[in-house]
Amino acid sequence: MPKPPTNLNNYRGVLPYSSEIFGIYQPLLGWKSARIGARVEQAGQNRSAALLNNVGDRVAPVVEAKFTPAERKVEVTKLDAGTVNAGTALSGIVTAAVRGTLPPKAEYTPAIWSQVLSPDRLRATLDGPVKQRAVALYTELTTPSGPHIMDTGSAEKATRALLNRESQVTGLLAQLRDRELHDQLKHMFYDSLASPVDPLWSGLTGADPFETLDPTSQLDRVGLSPVGLAHLFRQYFSEFDTFLGQPVGHVWVAPGSTVELVEVHTRRFLQEEALERSSESTVRTERAVAVQDELSDAVKEDNRSGTKFGANVAANQHWGWGSADESASFSLENTQQRAREQIHTTKRDQSEKLTTEIKQNFKSTFRTVTETTDTSTKRYVLTNTGDDLVNYELRRKMRQVGVQVQDIGSYLCWQTYVDNPAEEIGLAKMVHVGAPPDLSKVVQPEMIVPPQPFSSDSDLTIPFLTSDGAAKDDTFEHGSETSLGLFDGTDHIVADFPQGPFRCPQPGFKLTAVSLDPQGADAKMSVRAIAESSAGSGEWTFTVHLDHVNFNDRESLPVKAKLGWTPVFDQKVIDAENAKRIALFTEKERDAAQQAFVGAARERIKLASRITKRKFEDLREEERIVVYRRLIQEMLTPKTLVPQPDKQTQHVVAELIDSIFDVDKMLYFVAPEWWRPRLHRAHQQLGSTQPVSDPNGARIEHHNGIPRESIGAWGEADTREDSYYITEESEPARLGSSLGWLLQLDGDDQRNAFLNAPWVKAVMPIRPGKEKAALNWLKHVEGTGTISEDDLYLGPEPEWRGKTVFEVLAILATRIAAKHREGITTKGFPDPLDDRSTVRATPVDRVYEHGFNPLPNGFRSNTTENFELFDQWVEILPTDQVVAVPVRYDPKTGRQI
C-alpha cells in the first residue's frame, strides 16, 4: 500500500467533487429575557405544585436564643415548630432526620406520616440535633483559630438563620401532617421536587466570563440571551489518487477453466458533523444471514352430537278392572368433521454490507446528517487459457481524498424554548384482531333438570255392596239412603272402596293427587287416604269415598281415575351440582380465553416490533411543524406585545416575521429525557380478546395480562415498573423500552426521543441585513427582564469595555451584516496553478473556481480574514470495486514471488 502523499502541491487546482456544510451554534450570555424568565418561573411553579402555596412568608419561626459573645456560647431557650405564616426552602436538619426514618418508596403508605411526623419525634429533633448544631455552629464561627471565623454579629445572624429555618420547616411539616396533605409530603420527600424556584436560576447565572459581577446586586441579571451566534463552515472533498489496497479474497483457476464470481454489496453512507474537532475514517464490512421459518397450522373441527329419547307408556292390562300397554323408542346421532391445514415456509437471506464514513466533528448544536444506502451486484468472469494454474488476488480499490474546511459566514439567531413539544403529536395504533378463544374442546355442561309432574290413567270399578238389603235404585249419601218413603227405614251401602296398589311407571315419584271421573253416572266421589303401602316400596293406595251415588239398578259403576305423580328430589342438591358444573365449565372457558389472549399478545408483540419505520424526512418535518405551531402561535397570540385585532393583522405580522427571520431554516434541538425523567411514562398495551360467556349468558371475566407462569425473565423483571415483554420471534426492542418511554410504533429513535423530551430549543436564523431589526423585535417581544439600557457589558473582550449590553449586540449585528456583504462580493483570488493570474469569485465560492490550494502547515488557528481556509487532511477510503491481480507463490516457502 503506498504511503500518504507528502507533497500536496502536486494536487493544486484539483476541483472538489463534493462538499458539506456544517456549523456551530453559540448561545450568548448576558441578557436574561423576560420571556425566558417567565418560562423558568413557570417551570418552577409547576414542579413545586401545592408546596409553593404553603411556603414563602407563611411560616413564622418560633425561636428564642441567648448569645454570649464573650464566651462564644449560645443558649437556645425556646425552639418550637413555626406558626403558619412564612416559609423558605425545605432542607436542613429536620428534613434530613425525617428523610432518614422514611421507609423505601415501595413500602410507602399514607399512614407513615402520623408516625414519622409525630409531635414527639419533631420535638426530639429540635431539642437534640438542631440545638446541638446551633451551639456547634456559633462556637465554630466565633473561634479565632476556626476555618470560618466571623464577627459575633455575623455569627449570631447565621445561627439565628439556622434556627429560624428549622423552626419554619418543622411548622410546615406539622401543618401538612395535620391537614393530611399526604400527596404533598410524598411529593417532597420521595420525588425530590420540592426545591424552590431560585436554584433553577443558579445554572443560568454566575458562570464565566462574569466573575466581576457583584453577586449581591447583579447576579440575577445574568442568563441566557434569546440571541445566539451561528458560525457556518464547509468541507470540500477533492480526489487525489487511487490505488489497490490489501487483498480481500483469493481465487485459483485451473488451465482451460472459467470461474464466475458474483459480488453483492450493500453500502450505507452516514456523514455527521458536530463541533468536536476530530476526523474519522471508518470502513465496516458486515455479513448478515437471516433465516425466516414460518409454520402455520390451522385445524378446523366440527362436532355434532344429538340424542333423541322418548318413552310412551299406556296401561291396558286385563285383570278384572284394568288394562295396560307399553312402548319405547330411542335415537342417537353423532357427526364429527375435522380438517387440518399446515403451511411451512422457510426463507434465507444473506447480504454483505460495506459502510464508509467520513466525519469532521465540531461539538455543536448544529448537526448535519447525510444517510445514503446503495446496493449493487457485480459479476466477474476469470478464464485461464494457458497451461498453468493461475492464482488471482482480489484487491480492493482505494481512494485518497483531500479534505479542506472553510469559514463561509456567521449568522445571528433567535433562540427560544418549547416545553413538552410532543403533546400535539398523534401516535400510531396497530389494528390486530386476535383469534377468538378455541372453545371446541370445552363441552357445554349437561345441567340436571328436575323431572316434571305427570299423570296416568287407571280404570276403576265401584261395586254395589249392601248389608241390609238396600235397593240399587235408591240414592245414597256417604253410604246412607236418602230417598226414603213414608214407611221406609234407612238402608246402607258400602261407601269406601280401597284401591291399589299402584306403581308409578317412572321411579322417583310419589302419588299426590287422584281425580275421579264417574263416566256420566249419578255419582259424586272423593279420594281419601293417599299413602304408600310401605316405606320405600313404591306402591301407593288410596280410598274412593262415595259422597253421593245412585246405581240406577246397576251392579257396579265404571270410574276413570287420573293419578297425579309428583317427583321426589332435593332442589338444593340439584342447584349445588349444577353450580359445580357451571363453575367447571366457566373455568375451562376462562383458561381458553386466557390462552387466546396470550397468543394474541405474543402475536402483537412480534408484529409491533416489526412495523416498518416511517421515512426519516417525514418524521422530522412533522416535528418541525409542531415546533413551528407553538413558536409562531406564541408570537401571534394577544398575550404578546404584538396586537392582533383581526386575522388580517395576523397575516401582516406573519409576513413581518418571515422578512426578519429565516423561518424555513429553523433548527430545533431535543433536550435529553434525563432532564425531566418519565414526563410521559408509558407501558406496552397488549389489548384484549373476544369475550366469552357462561351457559347463562353472563360474561366471563378474565385477566388481560400475561400470567406469571407464561413469563421467563432473569432477576427482578416482575418488580421493576418499566419492564416490557418480548418473544423469541420479536425484533429487538426500541430505544427507550427499558426506560418507560412513550414510544411510537412506526417512529424511529429520534421520534421517540422527541416524544419524551421535556423541551426543545428552537434556533431561528436572522436574515442577513436584518440583524438590527431582529434585535429591536426581540427587545419588545421577548422583553429584557432585569437588564436596562444602561447596564454595562461585562465580558472579557477589551474592545467592548464600558459599553452596554445592547450596544455590544448592536456592534455584533453590524459586524455580521458587514461579513455577509463581504461574502457575496466578487473579488480576485490567487490562482494556485499560476501565481501571476487571479481567479474572480465570491469568497464563499472561490474553492469551486481555483480548486485545491494546500495550506502551508496543514492547519491555521489564528485566521485574521473572513472566509479563510483553516484546516486540511487526507482520507483513505475504500470503494466497492475489486480488481483481480495474478500472483505467483513459491511452492516451498509459500511466499509470494
QUICOR-V426218 format. One record per backbone hydrogen bond with DSSP energy under -0.5 kcal/mol. CO is the residue of the C=O (numbers start at 1). NH is the residue of the N-H. E is the energy in kcal/mol with one decimal. If there is no record, write none. Layout:
CO NH E
CO NH E
This chain:
6 8 -0.7
7 10 -1.3
8 11 -1.7
9 12 -1.4
11 14 -1.7
14 852 -1.9
18 237 -2.6
20 235 -3.3
22 233 -3.6
24 231 -2.7
25 27 -0.5
26 229 -2.6
28 225 -2.9
31 33 -1.1
33 37 -2.4
34 38 -2.6
35 39 -1.9
36 40 -2.5
37 41 -2.6
38 42 -2.5
39 43 -2.3
40 44 -2.4
41 45 -2.2
42 46 -2.5
43 47 -2.1
44 48 -2.1
45 49 -2.0
48 51 -2.1
49 52 -0.8
50 53 -0.9
51 54 -2.1
51 55 -0.6
55 57 -0.7
56 87 -5.2
58 86 -2.6
60 83 -2.1
61 63 -0.6
62 80 -2.3
64 77 -1.2
64 78 -2.4
65 67 -0.6
66 75 -3.0
67 69 -0.5
68 71 -0.5
68 72 -0.7
68 73 -2.0
69 72 -0.6
73 68 -3.2
74 76 -0.5
75 66 -3.3
75 77 -1.0
78 64 -3.0
80 62 -0.7
83 60 -3.4
83 85 -1.1
83 86 -0.7
85 59 -1.4
86 85 -0.5
89 91 -1.2
92 96 -2.1
93 97 -2.5
94 98 -2.5
95 99 -2.7
96 100 -2.0
97 101 -0.7
98 101 -1.1
98 102 -0.5
99 102 -0.9
104 107 -1.4
105 108 -1.5
109 112 -2.0
110 113 -1.2
111 114 -0.6
111 115 -0.5
112 115 -0.9
112 116 -3.3
113 117 -2.3
115 118 -1.2
118 122 -2.4
119 123 -2.6
120 124 -2.4
121 125 -2.1
122 126 -2.3
123 127 -2.8
124 128 -1.6
125 130 -2.2
126 131 -1.3
128 132 -2.4
129 133 -2.3
130 134 -2.3
131 135 -2.5
132 136 -2.4
133 137 -2.7
134 138 -2.4
135 139 -2.1
136 140 -2.5
137 141 -2.5
138 142 -1.3
139 143 -0.9
141 150 -2.9
143 146 -1.9
146 149 -0.7
151 155 -2.6
152 156 -2.6
153 157 -2.2
154 158 -2.5
155 159 -2.4
156 160 -2.6
157 161 -2.0
158 162 -1.8
159 163 -2.4
160 164 -3.3
161 165 -2.4
162 166 -2.4
163 167 -2.3
164 168 -2.7
165 169 -2.7
166 170 -2.2
167 82 -3.0
167 171 -2.4
168 172 -2.5
169 173 -2.7
170 174 -2.3
171 175 -2.2
172 176 -2.6
173 177 -2.2
174 178 -2.7
175 179 -2.4
176 181 -2.4
177 180 -1.2
180 182 -1.7
181 185 -1.7
182 186 -2.7
183 187 -2.4
184 188 -2.1
185 189 -2.5
186 190 -2.4
186 191 -1.2
187 193 -1.3
194 90 -0.5
197 200 -1.7
197 201 -0.6
198 201 -1.7
198 202 -0.6
199 202 -0.9
199 203 -0.6
200 203 -0.6
201 204 -1.6
201 205 -0.8
202 205 -0.5
207 210 -1.5
210 213 -1.7
213 215 -0.9
214 217 -1.4
214 218 -3.0
214 219 -0.6
218 221 -1.6
219 222 -1.3
221 32 -0.7
223 30 -2.0
223 31 -0.9
224 33 -0.8
226 415 -3.9
227 28 -1.0
228 413 -2.8
229 26 -3.4
230 411 -2.8
231 24 -2.3
232 408 -2.2
232 409 -0.7
233 22 -2.7
234 406 -2.2
235 20 -1.9
236 238 -0.5
236 404 -1.7
237 17 -2.6
237 18 -1.2
238 240 -0.5
238 402 -3.0
241 400 -3.2
243 398 -3.9
246 396 -1.3
249 394 -2.5
251 392 -3.5
253 390 -2.2
254 257 -1.9
257 384 -2.4
259 261 -0.5
259 382 -3.4
261 380 -4.2
263 378 -3.3
265 267 -0.5
265 376 -3.1
266 354 -2.4
267 269 -0.5
267 374 -3.6
268 270 -0.6
268 356 -0.6
269 372 -2.6
271 370 -2.4
273 368 -0.8
274 362 -9.9
274 363 -0.9
276 278 -1.1
278 361 -1.5
280 359 -1.6
282 284 -0.5
282 357 -1.8
284 355 -3.7
286 353 -4.3
288 351 -2.4
290 292 -0.5
290 349 -3.2
291 293 -0.5
292 294 -0.6
292 347 -2.9
293 295 -0.5
294 345 -3.4
296 343 -3.1
298 341 -3.7
300 339 -3.9
302 304 -0.5
302 337 -3.5
304 335 -4.0
306 333 -4.2
308 331 -3.4
310 329 -2.3
312 327 -2.0
314 325 -5.3
315 324 -0.8
317 319 -0.7
322 319 -1.4
325 314 -2.1
327 312 -1.2
329 310 -2.0
331 308 -2.9
333 306 -3.9
335 304 -4.0
337 302 -4.0
339 300 -3.6
341 298 -3.3
343 296 -3.1
345 294 -3.7
347 292 -3.5
349 290 -3.2
351 288 -2.8
352 266 -1.5
353 286 -3.1
354 268 -0.7
355 284 -2.7
356 270 -0.6
357 282 -1.7
359 280 -1.5
361 278 -0.9
362 275 -9.9
362 276 -0.7
362 364 -0.6
365 367 -0.6
367 369 -0.5
368 273 -1.2
370 271 -2.4
372 269 -3.9
374 267 -4.3
376 265 -3.4
378 263 -3.5
380 261 -3.7
382 259 -3.3
383 385 -0.7
384 256 -2.2
390 253 -2.9
391 887 -2.4
392 251 -2.7
393 395 -0.8
393 885 -2.9
394 248 -3.8
394 249 -0.9
395 883 -2.7
396 245 -3.9
397 879 -1.7
398 243 -1.8
399 401 -0.6
399 877 -2.4
400 240 -3.2
400 241 -1.2
401 875 -3.3
402 238 -2.8
403 873 -2.0
404 236 -2.8
405 870 -2.2
405 871 -1.0
406 234 -2.3
409 232 -2.9
411 230 -3.3
412 766 -3.0
413 228 -2.8
413 415 -0.6
414 764 -2.7
416 762 -2.3
418 760 -2.0
420 423 -1.3
421 424 -0.6
422 425 -1.8
424 426 -0.5
428 430 -0.5
430 432 -0.6
432 434 -0.8
437 439 -1.1
439 442 -0.9
441 443 -0.9
445 447 -0.9
447 449 -0.6
448 450 -0.6
454 565 -3.2
456 563 -3.5
458 460 -0.5
458 561 -3.4
460 559 -3.1
461 463 -0.7
462 557 -2.6
463 465 -0.8
465 494 -3.0
471 474 -1.1
472 552 -0.7
472 553 -1.0
475 482 -3.2
475 483 -1.1
476 549 -2.0
477 480 -1.9
479 493 -2.3
480 477 -3.2
482 484 -1.3
489 491 -0.6
491 481 -2.8
492 467 -0.7
492 468 -0.6
495 546 -2.6
497 544 -2.3
499 542 -1.5
502 540 -3.1
508 568 -2.9
510 512 -0.6
510 566 -3.0
513 564 -3.9
515 562 -3.0
516 518 -0.5
517 560 -2.8
518 521 -1.3
521 523 -2.0
522 550 -1.6
524 547 -1.7
524 548 -2.1
526 545 -3.4
528 543 -3.2
529 531 -0.6
531 541 -3.2
534 537 -2.4
538 504 -0.6
539 533 -3.6
540 502 -2.8
541 531 -2.5
542 499 -3.4
543 528 -3.0
543 545 -0.6
544 497 -2.2
545 526 -2.6
545 547 -1.1
546 478 -0.7
547 478 -0.8
548 524 -3.7
549 476 -2.7
550 522 -0.6
551 554 -0.9
555 464 -2.7
557 462 -2.9
559 460 -3.6
559 561 -0.7
560 517 -2.4
561 458 -2.8
561 563 -0.6
562 515 -2.3
563 456 -2.0
563 565 -0.7
564 512 -2.6
564 513 -1.4
565 454 -1.7
566 510 -2.6
567 569 -0.6
569 571 -0.7
570 574 -1.9
571 575 -2.8
572 576 -2.4
573 577 -2.3
574 578 -2.7
575 579 -2.6
576 580 -2.0
577 581 -2.2
578 582 -2.6
579 583 -2.5
580 584 -2.1
581 585 -2.3
582 586 -3.2
583 587 -2.4
584 588 -1.8
585 589 -2.5
586 590 -2.8
587 591 -2.4
588 592 -2.3
589 593 -2.7
590 594 -2.6
591 595 -2.6
592 596 -2.4
593 597 -2.2
594 598 -2.4
595 599 -2.4
596 600 -2.6
597 601 -3.2
598 602 -2.6
599 603 -2.1
600 604 -2.5
601 605 -2.7
602 606 -2.3
603 607 -2.9
604 608 -2.9
605 609 -1.7
606 610 -0.9
607 610 -0.7
608 611 -0.9
615 619 -2.1
616 620 -2.2
617 621 -2.2
618 622 -2.2
619 623 -2.0
620 624 -2.4
621 625 -2.3
622 626 -2.3
623 627 -2.2
624 628 -2.9
625 629 -2.9
626 630 -2.0
627 631 -2.7
628 632 -3.2
629 633 -2.4
630 634 -1.8
631 635 -1.4
632 636 -1.5
633 637 -1.2
637 640 -1.6
641 643 -0.7
646 650 -1.2
647 651 -1.8
648 652 -1.8
649 653 -2.8
650 654 -2.6
651 655 -2.3
652 656 -2.3
653 657 -2.9
654 658 -2.3
655 659 -1.7
656 660 -1.1
657 660 -0.7
657 661 -3.4
660 767 -2.5
661 663 -1.6
662 665 -1.3
663 666 -1.7
667 763 -3.4
669 761 -2.8
672 675 -1.5
673 676 -1.6
674 677 -0.6
676 679 -0.8
678 681 -0.8
684 686 -0.6
692 700 -3.2
694 697 -2.5
698 694 -2.6
699 701 -0.7
700 692 -0.5
703 705 -1.9
705 707 -0.6
707 710 -1.8
708 711 -1.6
714 716 -0.5
716 719 -0.7
716 720 -1.2
720 723 -1.4
727 730 -0.6
734 737 -1.9
736 739 -1.0
736 741 -2.0
737 740 -0.7
740 682 -1.5
741 743 -0.6
743 745 -0.5
744 747 -1.7
746 614 -2.7
748 752 -2.1
749 753 -2.2
750 754 -2.1
751 755 -2.5
752 756 -1.2
754 757 -0.9
758 420 -2.9
759 671 -2.2
760 418 -2.3
760 762 -0.7
761 669 -2.3
762 416 -2.4
763 667 -3.0
763 765 -0.6
764 414 -2.8
765 662 -2.9
767 770 -2.3
770 774 -2.4
771 775 -2.4
772 776 -2.3
773 777 -2.3
774 778 -2.9
775 779 -2.2
776 780 -1.3
777 781 -2.8
778 782 -1.9
778 783 -1.1
782 35 -2.1
784 787 -2.4
788 791 -1.2
791 805 -2.2
797 800 -1.2
798 801 -1.4
800 803 -1.7
803 793 -3.8
804 808 -2.1
805 809 -2.1
806 810 -2.0
807 811 -2.4
808 812 -2.6
809 813 -2.4
810 814 -2.3
811 815 -2.4
812 816 -2.2
813 817 -2.3
814 818 -2.3
815 819 -2.4
816 820 -2.1
817 821 -2.1
818 822 -2.1
819 823 -2.0
820 824 -1.0
822 825 -1.2
822 843 -0.5
823 844 -0.9
824 826 -0.5
825 843 -0.6
827 841 -2.3
829 839 -3.6
830 832 -0.6
831 834 -0.9
834 831 -0.7
834 837 -1.5
837 831 -2.0
839 829 -2.2
841 827 -2.1
842 845 -0.5
842 846 -0.7
845 848 -0.7
845 849 -0.6
846 849 -1.2
846 850 -2.5
847 851 -2.1
852 13 -2.8
858 872 -1.5
861 863 -0.5
865 868 -0.6
868 407 -2.1
868 870 -0.5
870 860 -2.8
871 405 -2.3
873 403 -3.1
875 401 -2.9
875 877 -0.6
877 399 -2.8
881 397 -2.4
883 395 -2.9
883 885 -0.6
885 393 -2.8
887 391 -0.8
888 897 -3.1
889 891 -0.5
890 894 -2.7
895 890 -3.2
